[in-house]
Amino acid sequence: MITKKQKGNIIKKYARKEGDTGSPEVQVALLTKRINELASHLKKNRKDNHSRRGLLQMVADRHAHLRYLKRKDEKKHGELRKKIGLK
């Protein structure tokens, strides 16, 4: 689970302007953090199928945000993928 402080740091790092929490960049960064934490949880708890379903939903949601960002601004899309560490 992401703490309030971690979430605030991610928002500050990826926000377009002060108070921005809804931009695709921020959403993708937050989803990526949650996905990474949940993936490590599933490595320890292999039979946790409810969490696995949530993970798949988050991955699909992140993919949708990335598609949207690519359609709107391909340059920002490429920069974000490099910054977050996606291929």
C-alpha positions as CSV (number, residue, x, y, z in Angstrom):
1,M,0.0,0.0,0.0
2,I,1.3,3.4,-0.9
3,T,1.6,5.8,2.0
4,K,0.3,9.4,1.8
5,K,3.9,10.7,1.8
6,Q,4.9,8.4,-1.1
7,K,1.8,9.4,-3.0
8,G,2.5,13.1,-2.5
9,N,6.1,12.6,-3.7
10,I,5.0,10.9,-6.8
11,I,2.4,13.6,-7.6
12,K,5.0,16.3,-7.1
13,K,7.5,14.5,-9.4
14,Y,5.1,13.9,-12.3
15,A,2.6,16.8,-12.0
16,R,2.3,19.2,-14.9
17,K,1.5,22.1,-12.5
18,E,0.9,22.6,-8.8
19,G,-2.1,20.6,-7.5
20,D,-2.3,18.4,-10.6
21,T,-3.5,14.9,-9.6
22,G,-5.5,13.9,-12.7
23,S,-3.1,14.2,-15.6
24,P,-2.2,10.9,-17.4
25,E,1.4,11.3,-16.3
26,V,0.5,11.3,-12.6
27,Q,-2.1,8.5,-13.0
28,V,0.4,6.3,-14.8
29,A,3.1,6.9,-12.2
30,L,0.7,6.1,-9.3
31,L,-0.5,3.0,-11.1
32,T,3.0,1.8,-11.8
33,K,3.9,2.2,-8.1
34,R,0.9,0.2,-7.0
35,I,1.5,-2.5,-9.7
36,N,5.1,-2.9,-8.5
37,E,4.0,-3.3,-4.9
38,L,1.2,-5.8,-5.8
39,A,3.5,-7.8,-8.0
40,S,6.0,-8.3,-5.1
41,H,3.0,-9.3,-2.9
42,L,1.9,-11.9,-5.4
43,K,5.4,-13.4,-5.6
44,K,5.0,-14.3,-1.9
45,N,1.3,-15.2,-2.0
46,R,0.9,-17.1,-5.2
47,K,-2.7,-18.3,-4.5
48,D,-4.1,-14.8,-3.9
49,N,-6.3,-14.7,-6.9
50,H,-8.4,-11.7,-5.8
51,S,-5.2,-9.5,-5.7
52,R,-4.1,-11.0,-9.1
53,R,-7.4,-9.8,-10.6
54,G,-6.9,-6.3,-9.2
55,L,-3.4,-6.3,-10.6
56,L,-4.6,-7.2,-14.1
57,Q,-7.2,-4.4,-13.8
58,M,-4.5,-1.9,-12.9
59,V,-2.3,-3.0,-15.7
60,A,-5.2,-2.5,-18.2
61,D,-6.0,0.9,-16.7
62,R,-2.3,2.0,-17.0
63,H,-2.3,0.8,-20.6
64,A,-5.4,2.8,-21.4
65,H,-3.8,6.0,-19.9
66,L,-0.6,5.4,-21.9
67,R,-2.6,4.9,-25.1
68,Y,-4.5,8.2,-24.4
69,L,-1.2,10.0,-23.7
70,K,0.4,8.6,-26.9
71,R,-2.6,9.8,-28.9
72,K,-2.5,13.3,-27.4
73,D,1.3,13.9,-27.2
74,E,3.7,11.2,-28.3
75,K,6.8,13.1,-27.0
76,K,5.4,13.2,-23.4
77,H,4.5,9.5,-23.8
78,G,8.0,8.5,-24.7
79,E,9.5,10.6,-21.9
80,L,7.1,9.2,-19.3
81,R,7.9,5.6,-20.3
82,K,11.6,6.2,-19.9
83,K,11.2,8.0,-16.6
84,I,9.1,5.3,-15.1
85,G,11.2,2.5,-16.6
86,L,8.7,0.8,-19.0
87,K,10.0,-0.6,-22.2
